Amino acid sequence: MRILTGTCHCGNLNVSFETELDPAGMVPRACQCSFCRRHSTAAVSDPAGTLTFRAADPAQLNRYTFGLRSTEFLICRTCGVYVGAFMPDGDGAFANVMAGVLDARDEITQPPVPVHRSQENFEERQARRRIQWTPALLIQESR
Ligand SMILES: [Zn+2]
């Protein structure tokens, strides 16, 4: 397993992505929802990996939701960087990470593929993420 690390711009939000996938083989998904279009997102995930988000200052973590509210868009309030989408699911969670926040971003050379999800209902969206996204943790360091 390789650990791909990353941060938001100011360093408040840290990402640790354990995966056996080669970054050069990852095909980022460019979600076409109204939020992701505004950020030109390119998301990666690995169902066999693990994704850990850490907020050094949880007060500066914005867990933005909209629409079906099935996922939280993790955004740093200090620097404005969107690091990944996080879906709490029972005792666990699933998430993806934005390719651009990873230190290995330059190794992810495949062009993002546009994906359209607006036809999915809440249950379909959850089911897809359980298969496609990465088992994830969100750690809020101080409180
Ligand atoms: Zn930040």
Residues whose N, C-alpha, C, O or C-beta is under 5 A from the ligand:
A	BS01	ZN	C8 H9 C10 G11 N12 L13 C76 T78 C79 G80
